[in-house]
Amino acid sequence: MSEPRPPETYTVVVNDAGQYSVWPAHRAVPGGWRETGFRGDRDSCLDHVENVWEGPRPATPRPA
């Protein structure tokens, strides 16, 4: 039986347009993006983006 792998660490990145993304921390950040300083597992990073992003939200379904 193999040992469980530790969870991968991600970093939250942002571009000049204020768009956020979650990026594997062990990979170089792509051009045009910069780290925000928040790192954690994927779910923690996605929660962080949800809390700090002030851009437009996806449209919610309208009642029929």
CHARMM-style PDB file with segment names, atoms N, HN, CA, C and O in Angstrom:
ATOM      1  N   MET     1       0.846  -1.178   0.000  1.00  0.00      PROA
ATOM      2  CA  MET     1       0.000   0.000   0.000  1.00  0.00      PROA
ATOM      3  C   MET     1       0.892   1.242   0.000  1.00  0.00      PROA
ATOM      4  O   MET     1       1.838   1.331   0.782  1.00  0.00      PROA
ATOM      5  N   SER     2       0.593   2.183  -0.864  1.00  0.00      PROA
ATOM      6  HN  SER     2      -0.175   2.111  -1.499  1.00  0.00      PROA
ATOM      7  CA  SER     2       1.393   3.395  -0.930  1.00  0.00      PROA
ATOM      8  C   SER     2       0.930   4.402   0.114  1.00  0.00      PROA
ATOM      9  O   SER     2      -0.228   4.411   0.531  1.00  0.00      PROA
ATOM     10  N   GLU     3       1.855   5.236   0.515  1.00  0.00      PROA
ATOM     11  HN  GLU     3       2.796   5.229   0.176  1.00  0.00      PROA
ATOM     12  CA  GLU     3       1.524   6.261   1.501  1.00  0.00      PROA
ATOM     13  C   GLU     3       0.766   7.389   0.825  1.00  0.00      PROA
ATOM     14  O   GLU     3       1.018   7.691  -0.341  1.00  0.00      PROA
ATOM     15  N   PRO     4      -0.170   8.023   1.550  1.00  0.00      PROA
ATOM     16  CA  PRO     4      -0.910   9.146   0.945  1.00  0.00      PROA
ATOM     17  C   PRO     4       0.025  10.296   0.637  1.00  0.00      PROA
ATOM     18  O   PRO     4       0.944  10.598   1.398  1.00  0.00      PROA
ATOM     19  N   ARG     5      -0.229  10.928  -0.489  1.00  0.00      PROA
ATOM     20  HN  ARG     5      -0.975  10.683  -1.108  1.00  0.00      PROA
ATOM     21  CA  ARG     5       0.566  12.089  -0.883  1.00  0.00      PROA
ATOM     22  C   ARG     5       0.085  13.315  -0.118  1.00  0.00      PROA
ATOM     23  O   ARG     5      -1.115  13.484   0.097  1.00  0.00      PROA
ATOM     24  N   PRO     6       1.012  14.164   0.291  1.00  0.00      PROA
ATOM     25  CA  PRO     6       0.573  15.397   0.962  1.00  0.00      PROA
ATOM     26  C   PRO     6      -0.189  16.271  -0.036  1.00  0.00      PROA
ATOM     27  O   PRO     6       0.070  16.213  -1.238  1.00  0.00      PROA
ATOM     28  N   PRO     7      -1.117  17.071   0.456  1.00  0.00      PROA
ATOM     29  CA  PRO     7      -1.869  17.939  -0.464  1.00  0.00      PROA
ATOM     30  C   PRO     7      -0.936  18.921  -1.160  1.00  0.00      PROA
ATOM     31  O   PRO     7       0.029  19.411  -0.573  1.00  0.00      PROA
ATOM     32  N   GLU     8      -1.241  19.194  -2.409  1.00  0.00      PROA
ATOM     33  HN  GLU     8      -2.025  18.797  -2.886  1.00  0.00      PROA
ATOM     34  CA  GLU     8      -0.436  20.141  -3.164  1.00  0.00      PROA
ATOM     35  C   GLU     8      -0.696  21.556  -2.664  1.00  0.00      PROA
ATOM     36  O   GLU     8      -1.823  21.897  -2.304  1.00  0.00      PROA
ATOM     37  N   THR     9       0.346  22.374  -2.643  1.00  0.00      PROA
ATOM     38  HN  THR     9       1.261  22.097  -2.935  1.00  0.00      PROA
ATOM     39  CA  THR     9       0.216  23.768  -2.235  1.00  0.00      PROA
ATOM     40  C   THR     9       0.010  24.631  -3.475  1.00  0.00      PROA
ATOM     41  O   THR     9       0.677  24.457  -4.495  1.00  0.00      PROA
ATOM     42  N   TYR    10      -0.924  25.557  -3.359  1.00  0.00      PROA
ATOM     43  HN  TYR    10      -1.466  25.698  -2.531  1.00  0.00      PROA
ATOM     44  CA  TYR    10      -1.239  26.492  -4.440  1.00  0.00      PROA
ATOM     45  C   TYR    10      -0.985  27.907  -3.960  1.00  0.00      PROA
ATOM     46  O   TYR    10      -0.895  28.161  -2.759  1.00  0.00      PROA
ATOM     47  N   THR    11      -0.871  28.817  -4.900  1.00  0.00      PROA
ATOM     48  HN  THR    11      -0.945  28.610  -5.876  1.00  0.00      PROA
ATOM     49  CA  THR    11      -0.755  30.235  -4.603  1.00  0.00      PROA
ATOM     50  C   THR    11      -1.832  30.975  -5.394  1.00  0.00      PROA
ATOM     51  O   THR    11      -2.164  30.591  -6.515  1.00  0.00      PROA
ATOM     52  N   VAL    12      -2.367  32.024  -4.808  1.00  0.00      PROA
ATOM     53  HN  VAL    12      -2.098  32.336  -3.897  1.00  0.00      PROA
ATOM     54  CA  VAL    12      -3.349  32.849  -5.508  1.00  0.00      PROA
ATOM     55  C   VAL    12      -2.582  33.910  -6.288  1.00  0.00      PROA
ATOM     56  O   VAL    12      -1.714  34.593  -5.743  1.00  0.00      PROA
ATOM     57  N   VAL    13      -2.914  34.038  -7.571  1.00  0.00      PROA
ATOM     58  HN  VAL    13      -3.619  33.483  -8.013  1.00  0.00      PROA
ATOM     59  CA  VAL    13      -2.272  35.026  -8.431  1.00  0.00      PROA
ATOM     60  C   VAL    13      -3.327  35.967  -8.988  1.00  0.00      PROA
ATOM     61  O   VAL    13      -4.508  35.629  -9.064  1.00  0.00      PROA
ATOM     62  N   VAL    14      -2.875  37.159  -9.378  1.00  0.00      PROA
ATOM     63  HN  VAL    14      -1.915  37.433  -9.316  1.00  0.00      PROA
ATOM     64  CA  VAL    14      -3.776  38.171  -9.923  1.00  0.00      PROA
ATOM     65  C   VAL    14      -3.074  38.851 -11.094  1.00  0.00      PROA
ATOM     66  O   VAL    14      -1.848  38.958 -11.109  1.00  0.00      PROA
ATOM     67  N   ASN    15      -3.846  39.309 -12.069  1.00  0.00      PROA
ATOM     68  HN  ASN    15      -4.843  39.222 -12.056  1.00  0.00      PROA
ATOM     69  CA  ASN    15      -3.251  40.041 -13.190  1.00  0.00      PROA
ATOM     70  C   ASN    15      -3.652  41.519 -13.093  1.00  0.00      PROA
ATOM     71  O   ASN    15      -4.371  41.911 -12.174  1.00  0.00      PROA
ATOM     72  N   ASP    16      -3.186  42.329 -14.039  1.00  0.00      PROA
ATOM     73  HN  ASP    16      -2.601  42.010 -14.786  1.00  0.00      PROA
ATOM     74  CA  ASP    16      -3.451  43.766 -13.993  1.00  0.00      PROA
ATOM     75  C   ASP    16      -4.927  44.107 -14.194  1.00  0.00      PROA
ATOM     76  O   ASP    16      -5.360  45.203 -13.837  1.00  0.00      PROA
ATOM     77  N   ALA    17      -5.699  43.187 -14.759  1.00  0.00      PROA
ATOM     78  HN  ALA    17      -5.347  42.297 -15.049  1.00  0.00      PROA
ATOM     79  CA  ALA    17      -7.136  43.415 -14.943  1.00  0.00      PROA
ATOM     80  C   ALA    17      -7.922  43.050 -13.693  1.00  0.00      PROA
ATOM     81  O   ALA    17      -9.147  43.172 -13.678  1.00  0.00      PROA
ATOM     82  N   GLY    18      -7.232  42.602 -12.636  1.00  0.00      PROA
ATOM     83  HN  GLY    18      -6.237  42.503 -12.648  1.00  0.00      PROA
ATOM     84  CA  GLY    18      -7.909  42.253 -11.398  1.00  0.00      PROA
ATOM     85  C   GLY    18      -8.529  40.864 -11.417  1.00  0.00      PROA
ATOM     86  O   GLY    18      -9.370  40.549 -10.575  1.00  0.00      PROA
ATOM     87  N   GLN    19      -8.122  40.030 -12.368  1.00  0.00      PROA
ATOM     88  HN  GLN    19      -7.438  40.285 -13.052  1.00  0.00      PROA
ATOM     89  CA  GLN    19      -8.617  38.660 -12.438  1.00  0.00      PROA
ATOM     90  C   GLN    19      -7.736  37.781 -11.556  1.00  0.00      PROA
ATOM     91  O   GLN    19      -6.512  37.913 -11.556  1.00  0.00      PROA
ATOM     92  N   TYR    20      -8.360  36.898 -10.815  1.00  0.00      PROA
ATOM     93  HN  TYR    20      -9.354  36.790 -10.815  1.00  0.00      PROA
ATOM     94  CA  TYR    20      -7.637  36.008  -9.913  1.00  0.00      PROA
ATOM     95  C   TYR    20      -7.609  34.599 -10.475  1.00  0.00      PROA
ATOM     96  O   TYR    20      -8.478  34.194 -11.247  1.00  0.00      PROA
ATOM     97  N   SER    21      -6.580  33.860 -10.063  1.00  0.00      PROA
ATOM     98  HN  SER    21      -5.873  34.189  -9.436  1.00  0.00      PROA
ATOM     99  CA  SER    21      -6.474  32.462 -10.427  1.00  0.00      PROA
ATOM    100  C   SER    21      -5.722  31.736  -9.324  1.00  0.00      PROA
ATOM    101  O   SER    21      -5.054  32.351  -8.493  1.00  0.00      PROA
ATOM    102  N   VAL    22      -5.844  30.419  -9.336  1.00  0.00      PROA
ATOM    103  HN  VAL    22      -6.386  29.919 -10.011  1.00  0.00      PROA
ATOM    104  CA  VAL    22      -5.132  29.566  -8.398  1.00  0.00      PROA
ATOM    105  C   VAL    22      -4.075  28.824  -9.204  1.00  0.00      PROA
ATOM    106  O   VAL    22      -4.380  28.221 -10.233  1.00  0.00      PROA
ATOM    107  N   TRP    23      -2.823  28.868  -8.731  1.00  0.00      PROA
ATOM    108  HN  TRP    23      -2.575  29.358  -7.895  1.00  0.00      PROA
ATOM    109  CA  TRP    23      -1.708  28.329  -9.491  1.00  0.00      PROA
ATOM    110  C   TRP    23      -0.877  27.411  -8.597  1.00  0.00      PROA
ATOM    111  O   TRP    23      -0.648  27.738  -7.432  1.00  0.00      PROA
ATOM    112  N   PRO    24      -0.417  26.261  -9.121  1.00  0.00      PROA
ATOM    113  CA  PRO    24       0.449  25.393  -8.306  1.00  0.00      PROA
ATOM    114  C   PRO    24       1.693  26.155  -7.843  1.00  0.00      PROA
ATOM    115  O   PRO    24       2.393  26.762  -8.654  1.00  0.00      PROA
ATOM    116  N   ALA    25       1.960  26.120  -6.547  1.00  0.00      PROA
ATOM    117  HN  ALA    25       1.391  25.627  -5.888  1.00  0.00      PROA
ATOM    118  CA  ALA    25       3.046  26.920  -5.974  1.00  0.00      PROA
ATOM    119  C   ALA    25       4.422  26.491  -6.463  1.00  0.00      PROA
ATOM    120  O   ALA    25       5.355  27.294  -6.439  1.00  0.00      PROA
ATOM    121  N   HSD    26       4.571  25.250  -6.904  1.00  0.00      PROA
ATOM    122  HN  HSD    26       3.813  24.598  -6.923  1.00  0.00      PROA
ATOM    123  CA  HSD    26       5.885  24.784  -7.348  1.00  0.00      PROA
ATOM    124  C   HSD    26       6.203  25.199  -8.790  1.00  0.00      PROA
ATOM    125  O   HSD    26       7.321  24.993  -9.263  1.00  0.00      PROA
ATOM    126  N   ARG    27       5.234  25.775  -9.478  1.00  0.00      PROA
ATOM    127  HN  ARG    27       4.326  25.942  -9.094  1.00  0.00      PROA
ATOM    128  CA  ARG    27       5.449  26.211 -10.867  1.00  0.00      PROA
ATOM    129  C   ARG    27       5.674  27.716 -10.917  1.00  0.00      PROA
ATOM    130  O   ARG    27       5.165  28.461 -10.079  1.00  0.00      PROA
ATOM    131  N   ALA    28       6.436  28.150 -11.904  1.00  0.00      PROA
ATOM    132  HN  ALA    28       6.850  27.545 -12.585  1.00  0.00      PROA
ATOM    133  CA  ALA    28       6.679  29.583 -12.089  1.00  0.00      PROA
ATOM    134  C   ALA    28       5.367  30.271 -12.474  1.00  0.00      PROA
ATOM    135  O   ALA    28       4.588  29.738 -13.264  1.00  0.00      PROA
ATOM    136  N   VAL    29       5.133  31.440 -11.918  1.00  0.00      PROA
ATOM    137  HN  VAL    29       5.766  31.873 -11.276  1.00  0.00      PROA
ATOM    138  CA  VAL    29       3.930  32.215 -12.228  1.00  0.00      PROA
ATOM    139  C   VAL    29       4.045  32.722 -13.663  1.00  0.00      PROA
ATOM    140  O   VAL    29       5.082  33.270 -14.037  1.00  0.00      PROA
ATOM    141  N   PRO    30       2.999  32.550 -14.473  1.00  0.00      PROA
ATOM    142  CA  PRO    30       3.069  32.982 -15.873  1.00  0.00      PROA
ATOM    143  C   PRO    30       3.196  34.500 -15.999  1.00  0.00      PROA
ATOM    144  O   PRO    30       2.807  35.245 -15.099  1.00  0.00      PROA
ATOM    145  N   GLY    31       3.743  34.938 -17.121  1.00  0.00      PROA
ATOM    146  HN  GLY    31       4.058  34.333 -17.852  1.00  0.00      PROA
ATOM    147  CA  GLY    31       3.884  36.362 -17.391  1.00  0.00      PROA
ATOM    148  C   GLY    31       2.548  37.075 -17.322  1.00  0.00      PROA
ATOM    149  O   GLY    31       1.527  36.548 -17.762  1.00  0.00      PROA
ATOM    150  N   GLY    32       2.561  38.264 -16.772  1.00  0.00      PROA
ATOM    151  HN  GLY    32       3.390  38.693 -16.414  1.00  0.00      PROA
ATOM    152  CA  GLY    32       1.339  39.056 -16.650  1.00  0.00      PROA
ATOM    153  C   GLY    32       0.571  38.792 -15.362  1.00  0.00      PROA
ATOM    154  O   GLY    32      -0.428  39.456 -15.086  1.00  0.00      PROA
ATOM    155  N   TRP    33       1.033  37.825 -14.574  1.00  0.00      PROA
ATOM    156  HN  TRP    33       1.844  37.285 -14.798  1.00  0.00      PROA
ATOM    157  CA  TRP    33       0.398  37.486 -13.298  1.00  0.00      PROA
ATOM    158  C   TRP    33       1.401  37.705 -12.181  1.00  0.00      PROA
ATOM    159  O   TRP    33       2.611  37.638 -12.398  1.00  0.00      PROA
ATOM    160  N   ARG    34       0.889  37.967 -10.976  1.00  0.00      PROA
ATOM    161  HN  ARG    34      -0.094  38.021 -10.800  1.00  0.00      PROA
ATOM    162  CA  ARG    34       1.766  38.108  -9.816  1.00  0.00      PROA
ATOM    163  C   ARG    34       1.095  37.458  -8.606  1.00  0.00      PROA
ATOM    164  O   ARG    34      -0.131  37.409  -8.509  1.00  0.00      PROA
ATOM    165  N   GLU    35       1.915  36.965  -7.698  1.00  0.00      PROA
ATOM    166  HN  GLU    35       2.911  37.005  -7.777  1.00  0.00      PROA
ATOM    167  CA  GLU    35       1.386  36.326  -6.501  1.00  0.00      PROA
ATOM    168  C   GLU    35       0.791  37.363  -5.561  1.00  0.00      PROA
ATOM    169  O   GLU    35       1.289  38.484  -5.462  1.00  0.00      PROA
ATOM    170  N   THR    36      -0.271  36.983  -4.877  1.00  0.00      PROA
ATOM    171  HN  THR    36      -0.676  36.072  -4.957  1.00  0.00      PROA
ATOM    172  CA  THR    36      -0.913  37.880  -3.918  1.00  0.00      PROA
ATOM    173  C   THR    36      -0.371  37.697  -2.514  1.00  0.00      PROA
ATOM    174  O   THR    36      -0.592  38.542  -1.646  1.00  0.00      PROA
ATOM    175  N   GLY    37       0.346  36.589  -2.279  1.00  0.00      PROA
ATOM    176  HN  GLY    37       0.525  35.903  -2.984  1.00  0.00      PROA
ATOM    177  CA  GLY    37       0.865  36.306  -0.945  1.00  0.00      PROA
ATOM    178  C   GLY    37       0.045  35.273  -0.207  1.00  0.00      PROA
ATOM    179  O   GLY    37       0.412  34.879   0.900  1.00  0.00      PROA
ATOM    180  N   PHE    38      -1.061  34.819  -0.790  1.00  0.00      PROA
ATOM    181  HN  PHE    38      -1.358  35.139  -1.689  1.00  0.00      PROA
ATOM    182  CA  PHE    38      -1.870  33.791  -0.138  1.00  0.00      PROA
ATOM    183  C   PHE    38      -1.521  32.441  -0.727  1.00  0.00      PROA
ATOM    184  O   PHE    38      -1.518  32.266  -1.946  1.00  0.00      PROA
ATOM    185  N   ARG    39      -1.222  31.477   0.151  1.00  0.00      PROA
ATOM    186  HN  ARG    39      -1.224  31.619   1.140  1.00  0.00      PROA
ATOM    187  CA  ARG    39      -0.929  30.097  -0.252  1.00  0.00      PROA
ATOM    188  C   ARG    39      -1.704  29.136   0.629  1.00  0.00      PROA
ATOM    189  O   ARG    39      -2.031  29.441   1.776  1.00  0.00      PROA
ATOM    190  N   GLY    40      -1.986  27.980   0.074  1.00  0.00      PROA
ATOM    191  HN  GLY    40      -1.720  27.732  -0.857  1.00  0.00      PROA
ATOM    192  CA  GLY    40      -2.672  26.940   0.838  1.00  0.00      PROA
ATOM    193  C   GLY    40      -3.093  25.818  -0.083  1.00  0.00      PROA
ATOM    194  O   GLY    40      -2.622  25.720  -1.216  1.00  0.00      PROA
ATOM    195  N   ASP    41      -3.988  24.963   0.410  1.00  0.00      PROA
ATOM    196  HN  ASP    41      -4.371  25.042   1.331  1.00  0.00      PROA
ATOM    197  CA  ASP    41      -4.495  23.923  -0.475  1.00  0.00      PROA
ATOM    198  C   ASP    41      -5.465  24.574  -1.461  1.00  0.00      PROA
ATOM    199  O   ASP    41      -5.834  25.738  -1.303  1.00  0.00      PROA
ATOM    200  N   ARG    42      -5.869  23.824  -2.467  1.00  0.00      PROA
ATOM    201  HN  ARG    42      -5.569  22.879  -2.595  1.00  0.00      PROA
ATOM    202  CA  ARG    42      -6.684  24.395  -3.558  1.00  0.00      PROA
ATOM    203  C   ARG    42      -7.979  25.008  -3.032  1.00  0.00      PROA
ATOM    204  O   ARG    42      -8.341  26.120  -3.415  1.00  0.00      PROA
ATOM    205  N   ASP    43      -8.675  24.286  -2.159  1.00  0.00      PROA
ATOM    206  HN  ASP    43      -8.380  23.382  -1.848  1.00  0.00      PROA
ATOM    207  CA  ASP    43      -9.948  24.791  -1.643  1.00  0.00      PROA
ATOM    208  C   ASP    43      -9.776  26.076  -0.841  1.00  0.00      PROA
ATOM    209  O   ASP    43     -10.598  26.986  -0.950  1.00  0.00      PROA
ATOM    210  N   SER    44      -8.717  26.159  -0.036  1.00  0.00      PROA
ATOM    211  HN  SER    44      -8.049  25.420   0.052  1.00  0.00      PROA
ATOM    212  CA  SER    44      -8.461  27.382   0.737  1.00  0.00      PROA
ATOM    213  C   SER    44      -8.193  28.559  -0.187  1.00  0.00      PROA
ATOM    214  O   SER    44      -8.652  29.673   0.062  1.00  0.00      PROA
ATOM    215  N   CYS    45      -7.440  28.301  -1.264  1.00  0.00      PROA
ATOM    216  HN  CYS    45      -7.067  27.395  -1.467  1.00  0.00      PROA
ATOM    217  CA  CYS    45      -7.151  29.375  -2.218  1.00  0.00      PROA
ATOM    218  C   CYS    45      -8.417  29.823  -2.934  1.00  0.00      PROA
ATOM    219  O   CYS    45      -8.625  31.022  -3.123  1.00  0.00      PROA
ATOM    220  N   LEU    46      -9.264  28.883  -3.333  1.00  0.00      PROA
ATOM    221  HN  LEU    46      -9.096  27.909  -3.179  1.00  0.00      PROA
ATOM    222  CA  LEU    46     -10.519  29.251  -3.991  1.00  0.00      PROA
ATOM    223  C   LEU    46     -11.423  30.042  -3.049  1.00  0.00      PROA
ATOM    224  O   LEU    46     -12.074  30.997  -3.472  1.00  0.00      PROA
ATOM    225  N   ASP    47     -11.466  29.651  -1.778  1.00  0.00      PROA
ATOM    226  HN  ASP    47     -10.937  28.875  -1.434  1.00  0.00      PROA
ATOM    227  CA  ASP    47     -12.247  30.416  -0.790  1.00  0.00      PROA
ATOM    228  C   ASP    47     -11.701  31.836  -0.660  1.00  0.00      PROA
ATOM    229  O   ASP    47     -12.469  32.794  -0.578  1.00  0.00      PROA
ATOM    230  N   HSD    48     -10.379  31.969  -0.641  1.00  0.00      PROA
ATOM    231  HN  HSD    48      -9.755  31.190  -0.708  1.00  0.00      PROA
ATOM    232  CA  HSD    48      -9.758  33.288  -0.533  1.00  0.00      PROA
ATOM    233  C   HSD    48     -10.147  34.165  -1.728  1.00  0.00      PROA
ATOM    234  O   HSD    48     -10.506  35.330  -1.558  1.00  0.00      PROA
ATOM    235  N   VAL    49     -10.074  33.599  -2.931  1.00  0.00      PROA
ATOM    236  HN  VAL    49      -9.782  32.653  -3.069  1.00  0.00      PROA
ATOM    237  CA  VAL    49     -10.452  34.355  -4.130  1.00  0.00      PROA
ATOM    238  C   VAL    49     -11.905  34.796  -4.023  1.00  0.00      PROA
ATOM    239  O   VAL    49     -12.229  35.938  -4.349  1.00  0.00      PROA
ATOM    240  N   GLU    50     -12.771  33.921  -3.579  1.00  0.00      PROA
ATOM    241  HN  GLU    50     -12.509  32.993  -3.314  1.00  0.00      PROA
ATOM    242  CA  GLU    50     -14.197  34.255  -3.430  1.00  0.00      PROA
ATOM    243  C   GLU    50     -14.381  35.442  -2.485  1.00  0.00      PROA
ATOM    244  O   GLU    50     -15.273  36.266  -2.689  1.00  0.00      PROA
ATOM    245  N   ASN    51     -13.551  35.530  -1.465  1.00  0.00      PROA
ATOM    246  HN  ASN    51     -12.826  34.861  -1.300  1.00  0.00      PROA
ATOM    247  CA  ASN    51     -13.671  36.607  -0.472  1.00  0.00      PROA
ATOM    248  C   ASN    51     -13.064  37.931  -0.909  1.00  0.00      PROA
ATOM    249  O   ASN    51     -13.516  38.987  -0.466  1.00  0.00      PROA
ATOM    250  N   VAL    52     -12.046  37.901  -1.772  1.00  0.00      PROA
ATOM    251  HN  VAL    52     -11.678  37.044  -2.132  1.00  0.00      PROA
ATOM    252  CA  VAL    52     -11.370  39.153  -2.125  1.00  0.00      PROA
ATOM    253  C   VAL    52     -11.732  39.683  -3.502  1.00  0.00      PROA
ATOM    254  O   VAL    52     -11.554  40.872  -3.766  1.00  0.00      PROA
ATOM    255  N   TRP    53     -12.228  38.840  -4.374  1.00  0.00      PROA
ATOM    256  HN  TRP    53     -12.373  37.874  -4.159  1.00  0.00      PROA
ATOM    257  CA  TRP    53     -12.508  39.272  -5.745  1.00  0.00      PROA
ATOM    258  C   TRP    53     -13.713  40.194  -5.766  1.00  0.00      PROA
ATOM    259  O   TRP    53     -14.770  39.857  -5.233  1.00  0.00      PROA
ATOM    260  N   GLU    54     -13.555  41.353  -6.378  1.00  0.00      PROA
ATOM    261  HN  GLU    54     -12.696  41.627  -6.810  1.00  0.00      PROA
ATOM    262  CA  GLU    54     -14.638  42.330  -6.447  1.00  0.00      PROA
ATOM    263  C   GLU    54     -15.180  42.478  -7.858  1.00  0.00      PROA
ATOM    264  O   GLU    54     -15.967  43.386  -8.127  1.00  0.00      PROA
ATOM    265  N   GLY    55     -14.769  41.599  -8.762  1.00  0.00      PROA
ATOM    266  HN  GLY    55     -14.130  40.862  -8.544  1.00  0.00      PROA
ATOM    267  CA  GLY    55     -15.217  41.660 -10.146  1.00  0.00      PROA
ATOM    268  C   GLY    55     -16.641  41.168 -10.307  1.00  0.00      PROA
ATOM    269  O   GLY    55     -17.298  40.803  -9.332  1.00  0.00      PROA
ATOM    270  N   PRO    56     -17.113  41.161 -11.542  1.00  0.00      PROA
ATOM    271  CA  PRO    56     -18.477  40.703 -11.787  1.00  0.00      PROA
ATOM    272  C   PRO    56     -18.633  39.244 -11.399  1.00  0.00      PROA
ATOM    273  O   PRO    56     -17.714  38.443 -11.568  1.00  0.00      PROA
ATOM    274  N   ARG    57     -19.774  38.915 -10.891  1.00  0.00      PROA
ATOM    275  HN  ARG    57     -20.521  39.566 -10.753  1.00  0.00      PROA
ATOM    276  CA  ARG    57     -20.092  37.542 -10.514  1.00  0.00      PROA
ATOM    277  C   ARG    57     -20.850  36.880 -11.657  1.00  0.00      PROA
ATOM    278  O   ARG    57     -21.509  37.562 -12.442  1.00  0.00      PROA
ATOM    279  N   PRO    58     -20.761  35.562 -11.754  1.00  0.00      PROA
ATOM    280  CA  PRO    58     -21.560  34.879 -12.775  1.00  0.00      PROA
ATOM    281  C   PRO    58     -23.041  35.144 -12.551  1.00  0.00      PROA
ATOM    282  O   PRO    58     -23.490  35.257 -11.411  1.00  0.00      PROA
ATOM    283  N   ALA    59     -23.782  35.240 -13.613  1.00  0.00      PROA
ATOM    284  HN  ALA    59     -23.417  35.147 -14.540  1.00  0.00      PROA
ATOM    285  CA  ALA    59     -25.227  35.477 -13.510  1.00  0.00      PROA
ATOM    286  C   ALA    59     -25.883  34.308 -12.801  1.00  0.00      PROA
ATOM    287  O   ALA    59     -25.546  33.149 -13.042  1.00  0.00      PROA
ATOM    288  N   THR    60     -26.818  34.625 -11.927  1.00  0.00      PROA
ATOM    289  HN  THR    60     -27.092  35.567 -11.731  1.00  0.00      PROA
ATOM    290  CA  THR    60     -27.570  33.568 -11.252  1.00  0.00      PROA
ATOM    291  C   THR    60     -28.760  33.201 -12.116  1.00  0.00      PROA
ATOM    292  O   THR    60     -29.338  34.059 -12.783  1.00  0.00      PROA
ATOM    293  N   PRO    61     -29.126  31.931 -12.107  1.00  0.00      PROA
ATOM    294  CA  PRO    61     -30.284  31.535 -12.930  1.00  0.00      PROA
ATOM    295  C   PRO    61     -31.537  32.287 -12.494  1.00  0.00      PROA
ATOM    296  O   PRO    61     -31.785  32.488 -11.305  1.00  0.00      PROA
ATOM    297  N   ARG    62     -32.296  32.683 -13.462  1.00  0.00      PROA
ATOM    298  HN  ARG    62     -32.095  32.519 -14.428  1.00  0.00      PROA
ATOM    299  CA  ARG    62     -33.556  33.401 -13.173  1.00  0.00      PROA
ATOM    300  C   ARG    62     -34.697  32.403 -13.100  1.00  0.00      PROA
ATOM    301  O   ARG    62     -34.721  31.423 -13.844  1.00  0.00      PROA
ATOM    302  N   PRO    63     -35.637  32.649 -12.209  1.00  0.00      PROA
ATOM    303  CA  PRO    63     -36.786  31.731 -12.122  1.00  0.00      PROA
ATOM    304  C   PRO    63     -37.550  31.710 -13.441  1.00  0.00      PROA
ATOM    305  O   PRO    63     -37.662  32.727 -14.125  1.00  0.00      PROA
ATOM    306  N   ALA    64     -38.067  30.549 -13.781  1.00  0.00      PROA
ATOM    307  HN  ALA    64     -37.976  29.723 -13.225  1.00  0.00      PROA
ATOM    308  CA  ALA    64     -38.810  30.391 -15.026  1.00  0.00      PROA
ATOM    309  C   ALA    64     -40.193  31.007 -14.938  1.00  0.00      PROA
ATOM    310  OT1 ALA    64     -40.952  30.960 -15.905  1.00  0.00      PROA
TER     311      ALA     64
END
